[in-house]
Amino acid sequence: MLYVAFYKNKPGVALKSKDVVEKSRKWWNEGGKPKGMKTIAVYGALGSNAPDVIVFETDNHDDIRKMISFWRDTTDFEVYPGLDLGADFRKQGMKVS
């Protein structure tokens, strides 16, 4: 199932700090991310206070719990089921690209 997670770093968390970089390495490179979770996209908005967005797929709600627990000290999440609206529009004959 597709999910959209909006996230913000907690106040006082420095993204390029040694601790956050090491935590990111553990998540992305060293198996911290659950094997059943497939990352589709990670986006941030420049020049605004908008949350960053990660789009991912998983069939296991425990994967979401593990993600939130792993990042608990640095990041606040809002996770929602997602729909690929572009695919729906294309099925209707719209030229969404």
C-alpha positions as CSV (number, residue, x, y, z in Angstrom):
1,M,0.0,0.0,0.0
2,L,1.2,3.5,-0.8
3,Y,1.7,6.0,2.1
4,V,2.5,9.7,2.2
5,A,4.4,10.9,5.3
6,F,4.8,14.6,6.1
7,Y,7.7,15.2,8.5
8,K,9.5,18.0,10.3
9,N,12.6,17.9,12.3
10,K,12.2,18.6,16.0
11,P,13.3,22.0,17.3
12,G,17.1,22.0,17.9
13,V,17.9,19.1,15.6
14,A,20.8,20.0,13.3
15,L,20.4,18.1,10.1
16,K,24.1,18.0,9.3
17,S,25.2,17.1,12.8
18,K,27.4,14.1,13.3
19,D,24.6,12.3,15.2
20,V,21.9,12.8,12.6
21,V,24.2,11.9,9.7
22,E,25.2,8.7,11.5
23,K,21.5,7.9,12.3
24,S,20.7,8.5,8.6
25,R,23.5,6.1,7.5
26,K,22.1,3.4,9.9
27,W,18.6,3.9,8.4
28,W,19.5,4.1,4.7
29,N,22.7,2.1,4.3
30,E,22.9,-0.3,7.3
31,G,19.5,-2.0,7.4
32,G,17.6,0.3,9.8
33,K,14.8,0.7,7.3
34,P,12.5,-2.3,7.3
35,K,13.0,-4.6,4.3
36,G,9.4,-4.4,3.4
37,M,9.4,-0.6,3.1
38,K,10.1,0.7,-0.4
39,T,10.9,4.4,-0.7
40,I,9.3,6.0,-3.7
41,A,10.3,9.7,-3.2
42,V,11.6,12.1,-0.6
43,Y,10.9,15.8,-1.2
44,G,11.4,19.1,0.6
45,A,10.1,22.6,-0.2
46,L,12.7,25.3,-0.4
47,G,12.1,28.7,1.2
48,S,9.0,27.8,3.2
49,N,7.9,26.3,6.5
50,A,6.2,23.4,4.7
51,P,6.9,19.9,6.0
52,D,9.1,17.6,4.0
53,V,7.5,14.6,2.4
54,I,8.4,10.9,2.0
55,V,6.3,8.6,-0.2
56,F,6.7,4.9,0.4
57,E,5.1,1.6,0.0
58,T,4.6,-1.2,2.6
59,D,2.1,-3.9,3.3
60,N,3.0,-4.0,7.0
61,H,1.8,-1.4,9.5
62,D,4.6,-2.5,11.8
63,D,7.1,-1.0,9.2
64,I,5.5,2.4,9.8
65,R,5.7,1.9,13.6
66,K,9.4,1.0,13.2
67,M,10.1,4.1,11.1
68,I,8.4,6.4,13.6
69,S,10.2,4.7,16.5
70,F,13.6,4.9,14.8
71,W,13.3,8.6,14.2
72,R,11.5,9.5,17.4
73,D,14.3,11.7,18.9
74,T,14.7,13.8,15.8
75,T,11.5,13.9,13.7
76,D,7.8,14.3,14.0
77,F,5.7,12.4,11.4
78,E,2.1,12.5,10.1
79,V,1.5,9.4,7.9
80,Y,-1.5,8.9,5.6
81,P,-2.5,6.3,3.1
82,G,-1.8,7.6,-0.4
83,L,-3.4,7.4,-3.8
84,D,-1.7,7.9,-7.2
85,L,-4.2,10.4,-8.5
86,G,-2.1,10.9,-11.7
87,A,-2.7,7.2,-12.6
88,D,-6.4,7.7,-12.1
89,F,-6.4,10.8,-14.3
90,R,-4.5,8.9,-17.0
91,K,-7.1,6.1,-17.0
92,Q,-9.7,8.8,-17.7
93,G,-7.7,9.9,-20.8
94,M,-5.9,12.9,-19.3
95,K,-2.4,13.7,-20.5
96,V,-0.8,13.8,-17.0
97,S,3.0,13.6,-17.3
